[in-house]
Amino acid sequence: MIESVDYQMLGENIRRARLDSNLTQEELAEAVECNASHISNIENNYTKVSLPTLVSISNVLETSIDYLVRDSYNNKKTGIESEILLEMSKYNDRKREELLRIAKVL
């Protein structure tokens, strides 16, 4: 069975990641080398994002494509696991060990 991408959720995930990165649509557009209206159209599901643009957005927002498209997966935990690994890679070994201990408690 061919599944389709949930572009509405993809746009919402991009918006959420952009806001978490404290970027405006204009700043993201400049970094991705497109215009702000294109970012707005992607976030509001007025247009479908191309793969090259999605890769650029993912890189600028320092998140994974898996995380952005996680709502289109049958196995949603894959995207979340990728995002956790990505976040943990930003820390040194000591901090990662602390986070692991916290995760085990949860």
Contact map, one row per residue, 1 for C-alpha under 8 A:
1110000000000000000000000000000000000000000000000000000000000000000000000000000000000000000000000000000000
1111000000000000000000000000000000000000000000000000000000000000000000000000000000000000000000000000000000
1111100000000000000000000000000000000000000000000000000000000000000000010000000000000000000000000000000000
0111110000000000000000000000000000000000000000000000000000000000000000010000000000000000000000000000000000
0011111001000000000000000000000000000000000000000000000000000000000010010000000000000000000000000000000000
0001111111000000000000000000000000000000000000000000000000000000000010110000000000000000000000000000000000
0000111111100000000000000000000000000000000010010000000000000000000000000000000000000000000000000000000000
0000011111110000000000000000000000000000001110000000000000000000000000000000000000000000000000000000000000
0000011111111000000000000000000000000000000000000000000000000000000010100000000000000000000000000000000000
0000111111111100000000000000000000000000001000000000000000000000000110100000000000000000000000000000000000
0000001111111110000000000000000000000000011110000000000000000000000000000000000000000000000000000000000000
0000000111111111000000000000000000000000001100000000000000000000000000000000000000000000000000000000000000
0000000011111111100000000000000000000000000000000000000000000000000110000000000000000000000000000000000000
0000000001111111110000000000000000000000001000000000000010000000000100000000000000000000000000000000000000
0000000000111111111000000000000000000000001000000000000000000000000000000000000000000000000000000000000000
0000000000011111111100000000000000000000000000000000000000000000000000000000000000000000000000000000000000
0000000000001111111110000000000000000000000000000000000000001010000000000000000000000000000000000000000000
0000000000000111111111111001000000000000000000000000000000001000000000000000000000000000000000000000000000
0000000000000011111111110000000000000000000000000000000000000000000000000000000000000000000000000000000000
0000000000000001111111100000000000000000000000000000000000000000000000000000000000000000000000000000000000
0000000000000000111111100000000000000000000000000000000000001000000000000000000000000000000000000000000000
0000000000000000011111110000000000000000000000000000000000000000000000000000000000000000000000000000000000
0000000000000000011111111111000000000000000000000000000000000000000000000000000000000000000000000000000000
0000000000000000011001111111000000000000000000000000000000000000000000000000000000000000000000000000000000
0000000000000000010000111111100000010011000000000000000000000000000000000000000000000000000000000000000000
0000000000000000000000111111110000110000000000000000000000000000000000000000000000000000000000000000000000
0000000000000000000000111111111000000000000000000000000000000000000000000000000000000000000000000000000000
0000000000000000010000111111111100010010000000000000000010010000000000000000000000000000000000000000000000
0000000000000000000000001111111111110110000000000000000000000000000000000000000000000000000000000000000000
0000000000000000000000000111111111110000000000000000000000000000000000000000000000000000000000000000000000
0000000000000000000000000011111111000000000000000000000000010000000000000000000000000000000000000000000000
0000000000000000000000000001111111000000000000000000100110010000000000000000000000000000000000000000000000
0000000000000000000000000000111111100000000000000000000000000000000000000000000000000000000000000000000000
0000000000000000000000000000111111110110000000000000000000000000000000000000000000000000000000000000000000
0000000000000000000000000100110011111110000000000000000000000000000000000000000000000000000000000000000000
0000000000000000000000001101110001111111000000000000000000000000000000000000000000000000000000000000000000
0000000000000000000000000000000000111111100000000000000000000000000000000000000000000000000000000000000000
0000000000000000000000000000100001111111110000100000000000000000000000000000000000000000000000000000000000
0000000000000000000000001001100001111111111000000000000000000000000000000000000000000000000000000000000000
0000000000000000000000001000000000011111111100000000000000000000000000000000000000000000000000000000000000
0000000000000000000000000000000000001111111111100000000000000000000000000000000000000000000000000000000000
0000000000100000000000000000000000000111111111111000000000000000000000000000000000000000000000000000000000
0000000101110110000000000000000000000011111111000000000000000000000000000000000000000000000000000000000000
0000000100110000000000000000000000000001111111100000000000000000000000000000000000000000000000000000000000
0000001100100000000000000000000000000000111111110000000000000000000000000000000000000000000000000000000000
0000000000000000000000000000000000000000111111110000000000000000000000000000000000000000000000000000000000
0000000000000000000000000000000000000100110111111000000000000000000000000000000000000000000000000000000000
0000001000000000000000000000000000000000010011111100000000000000000000000000000000000000000000000000000000
0000000000000000000000000000000000000000010000111110110000000000000000000000000000000000000000000000000000
0000000000000000000000000000000000000000000000011111110000000000000000000000000000000000000000000000000000
0000000000000000000000000000000000000000000000001111111000000000000000000000000000000000000000000000000000
0000000000000000000000000000000000000000000000000111111100000000000000000000000000000000000000000000000000
0000000000000000000000000000000100000000000000001111111110000000000000000000000000000000000000000000000000
0000000000000000000000000000000000000000000000001111111111000000100000000000000000000000000000000000000000
0000000000000000000000000000000000000000000000000011111111100000100000000000000000000000000000000000000000
0000000000000000000000000000000100000000000000000001111111110000000000000000000000000000000000000000000000
0000000000000100000000000001000100000000000000000000111111111000000000000000000000000000000000000000000000
0000000000000000000000000000000000000000000000000000011111111111100100000000000000000000000000000000000000
0000000000000000000000000000000000000000000000000000001111111111000000000000000000000000000000000000000000
0000000000000000000000000001001100000000000000000000000111111110000000000000000000000000000000000000000000
0000000000000000110010000000000000000000000000000000000011111110000000000000000000000000000000000000000000
0000000000000000000000000000000000000000000000000000000001111111000000000000000000000000000000000000000000
0000000000000000100000000000000000000000000000000000000001111111101100000000000000100100000000000000000000
0000000000000000000000000000000000000000000000000000000001100111111100000000001001100100000000000000000000
0000000000000000000000000000000000000000000000000000011001000011111110000000001000000000000000000000000000
0000000000000000000000000000000000000000000000000000000000000001111111000000011101100000000000000000000000
0000000000000000000000000000000000000000000000000000000000000011111111000000001101100000000000000000000000
0000000001001100000000000000000000000000000000000000000001000011111111100000001000000000000000000000000000
0000110011001000000000000000000000000000000000000000000000000000111111111000001000000000000000000000000000
0000000000000000000000000000000000000000000000000000000000000000011111111001111100000000000000000000000000
0000010011000000000000000000000000000000000000000000000000000000000111111001000000000000000000000000000000
0011110000000000000000000000000000000000000000000000000000000000000011111101000000000000000000000000000000
0000000000000000000000000000000000000000000000000000000000000000000011111111000000000000000000000000000000
0000000000000000000000000000000000000000000000000000000000000000000000011111000000000000000000000000000000
0000000000000000000000000000000000000000000000000000000000000000000000001111110000000000000000000000000000
0000000000000000000000000000000000000000000000000000000000000000000001111111111100000000000000000000000000
0000000000000000000000000000000000000000000000000000000000000000000001000011111110000000000000000000000000
0000000000000000000000000000000000000000000000000000000000000000010001000011111111000000000000000000000000
0000000000000000000000000000000000000000000000000000000000000001111111000001111111100000000000000000000000
0000000000000000000000000000000000000000000000000000000000000000011001000001111111110000000000000000000000
0000000000000000000000000000000000000000000000000000000000000000000000000000111111111000000000000000000000
0000000000000000000000000000000000000000000000000000000000000001011000000000011111111100000000000000000000
0000000000000000000000000000000000000000000000000000000000000011011000000000001111111110000000000000000000
0000000000000000000000000000000000000000000000000000000000000000000000000000000111111111000000000000000000
0000000000000000000000000000000000000000000000000000000000000000000000000000000011111111100000000000000000
0000000000000000000000000000000000000000000000000000000000000011000000000000000001111111110000000000000000
0000000000000000000000000000000000000000000000000000000000000000000000000000000000111111111000000000000000
0000000000000000000000000000000000000000000000000000000000000000000000000000000000011111111000010000000000
0000000000000000000000000000000000000000000000000000000000000000000000000000000000001111111100000000000000
0000000000000000000000000000000000000000000000000000000000000000000000000000000000000111111100000000000000
0000000000000000000000000000000000000000000000000000000000000000000000000000000000000011111111110000000000
0000000000000000000000000000000000000000000000000000000000000000000000000000000000000000111111110000000000
0000000000000000000000000000000000000000000000000000000000000000000000000000000000000000001111111000000000
0000000000000000000000000000000000000000000000000000000000000000000000000000000000000000001111111100000000
0000000000000000000000000000000000000000000000000000000000000000000000000000000000000000001111111110000000
0000000000000000000000000000000000000000000000000000000000000000000000000000000000000001001111111111000000
0000000000000000000000000000000000000000000000000000000000000000000000000000000000000000000011111111100000
0000000000000000000000000000000000000000000000000000000000000000000000000000000000000000000001111111110000
0000000000000000000000000000000000000000000000000000000000000000000000000000000000000000000000111111111000
0000000000000000000000000000000000000000000000000000000000000000000000000000000000000000000000011111111100
0000000000000000000000000000000000000000000000000000000000000000000000000000000000000000000000001111111110
0000000000000000000000000000000000000000000000000000000000000000000000000000000000000000000000000111111111
0000000000000000000000000000000000000000000000000000000000000000000000000000000000000000000000000011111111
0000000000000000000000000000000000000000000000000000000000000000000000000000000000000000000000000001111111
0000000000000000000000000000000000000000000000000000000000000000000000000000000000000000000000000000111111
0000000000000000000000000000000000000000000000000000000000000000000000000000000000000000000000000000011111
